[in-house]
Amino acid sequence: MTQAHRPLAGLLVAGALLTAGCAQSVDPIERLGRKAAQQVTPGAGAPGAAHRRWGLVRPLAAAPRPPLRRLSAPPVVDRVPTRHKVVFLTFDERAARDPRFIRMTGELKLPVSVFRTAGHPDLRTLSYERQRAEICGRREVRLFSPPHGAYNEDTLRAAADCGVRAVVLGRKHADGERLRPGRIVRAETRTAAWLLRRIQEQGYAVARLEDYV
């Protein structure tokens, strides 16, 4: 290698190292979502005895195949139109910091959706411009869950401008309540195992929301 080529080679090596370092800097919430997606195999239940460790009588039921046609507009949804006995679980960003929850999703191959909602303002108190900056600045642009479930017309307009496919609401599941096909359940990590038992008792499967919306 000539003297003239050595500085260029050094720059290329430094650039490669810098790129590799950036590639490893992944947001913990995005990493949890990717991990959950990679762990979910269509038609496969939880392996071994993992289900018993979490108080379930059997492995989680396999979710049906996602529809070929998904929603094409960015509507506000609290359920997915389907006749199959399947529900969808959403958690806020604190789930990415709960080691027990991460272990549970890994062992059960549990598909979940994690949204940044904790600690964020009521969007209705912000102007359209600030709402747009708030929504477009998030990683989960495809699906958006407004903090506290609060939104207005400016929220929907800003969401559309940011490329959001659907504004996801969801609601909590009450003890003794009957589930409905396609329902989006807003869950908490501390009651996740209890919720899975209720879902299983009613004969439902859990599917990944991003596969349907």
N, C-alpha and C positions, 0 to 999 in steps of 0.2 A: 504494500500500500504506500503511495507517495505521500509526502508531507502535505500536499494540497488536499488530499482526500481524507486525511485523518480528522480534521474538525467536523467535516460533514458526517462521517461515521459516528463520531461522538454525539452529535446532535440527534441522529436517528436512534441511537441506543437510549439516550435520555428521554426522547419522546415516547419510545415504546414502554419504558419503565413508568413514565407519568401516566400513560393511558391505562396500563395495568392497574396502577394504584387507584385511578378513578373508577375503574370497573368494579373494584371490590367495595367501594363506598356506597352501599345500598341502604336505603331507608329501611329501618326495622319493620315498619308496617308493610312496605312493599315486599320485603323479604319473607314475611309471614304468609302473605297472600300467594307468592310464588311457590313457597314450600307446600302450602296446602293444595295448590293446584297440581303440583308434581306428584303428590302423594295419592291423589284420587285416581283410581283406575276404574273405568266404567265396568260394571258388573261384578266388581270385587268387594267383598266384605272385609271386616277387620280380621287380621291374622291371629292365630293362636288364641290365647286366653285374654287378650287385651280388653275385650268387652266386659269380662267379669271383674276386672280391676276397677272399672268405672261404674259398677253396679248394674250392668245390663245383663239380661238373661240370655241374650244371643248376639251375634254380630249384627251391626247395623244393616238394614235392608239396602239392597242396591237400588240406586235411583234409576228411573226410566231414561231412555235416550232423549237428549234435548231435541226440541222441534227443529225442523229444517229451516223454517222461517222465523226470525226473531222480530221483536218490535222495531219498527222503522222510524218512529217519531220519538221525541223525548217527553213522554207523559209522566205524570206523577203516579206512582204505583205503590200499593201496599200489598199486592198479591200478583201472581203471574197466572194468566188464564190457562188452566190445564185441568184435565179430568183425573189425572193421576194423583195418587195419595203421596204427595211430595210437598215438603215445606223448605224454606230457605232461612238460614240463620245469619244475622248481621251482628257485629260487635263494634264497639268504638275502639279507638287507637290504644287504649290501655291494655287491650288483650295482648299486644305485641310485647308487653313488659311482664307478663304473667307466666313464669316458667311452668307451672302446673298445667295451665291451659294449653301452652305450646306442646307439652308432652302428650296431653290428651288428644289434641288434633292429629299429632303424629301417629300415635299408637292406634287410634280408631280410623285413621285415614278420613278424617271428618272435613268435608268441604265447608268453608265459612267465608264470609265477606267482611272485611275490616274497613271502617270508614273513620276519617278524622272529624269527630264531632265534639269530643270533650274539650272544654275550655275555650270554645269559639263563640263569638257573639251571636245574638239573635239577628239574623240577616235582615229582618224587617226594619231594623233600626238604622240600616246603612243605605246610602244612596246606590243607584244602579252601578255607578262607576266602581264604588268600593266593593259591592257584591261581586262584580265581574272579576276584580283583582283577587278577591278571596277564593272564588271558585276556580278560576284559571290557574291559580298558583298551587293547586293541590295535584297530587300525583294521580288520584283516582278520578280522572276527568270523565271517563266513559260512564261511570255511575256516580251519582252524587247524592249524599244523604245530608239534608240541611240540619244544622245543630238544633236540638230541641224540637225537631219536626216543624219548625216555623219557616214559612216562606211567603212571598207575595208575587205579584206579576213581574216585578223587576228581577226577582230570583229566577223565574222561569226564562225570562228573556236573556239574562246573563248566562244561565246554564246552557241555553241553545247556542249562544255565541262562543262558548268554551268547548263545544263539541260533545256535550253530555247527551247520552242516549236515553237516560231515564233519571228522574228524581225519585229516590227511594225513601219511603217513610217507614213502613213496618210498625209493629206495636208489640208490647209485651204479652206474654202468655200467662193467663191466670190459672191457678190451681183449680182443677175440675172443669175447665173450659174445653170444649170440643174443637179440634183443629179443622180446618177446611183446606181442600186441595189448592196448592199454589200460594199459600199464605207466607208472607215475609215476617219473620219473628225477630223483634229487637231483643237480643239476649244479653246477659251479663255473665262474665267468666265465673263468678262465685256460685251461680246456680246452673251452670251449663250441664253438669252431669245429671242433675234433677230433671232438667228440661228434656234431655235425651231419653230418659226413662219414660217420660210422659209421651213423647213422640213415638217411641217404640211400642208402648202399650196400646196406642191408638192405630197401630199398623201403618205408620207413615215412614217414608224415607227422607233423608236430607240431601238436597242437591246444591250445586254451586250456582248462585244467582247469575253470575256472569255468563254462564252457558245458556241461559234462557232469555236474558234481556239484552 
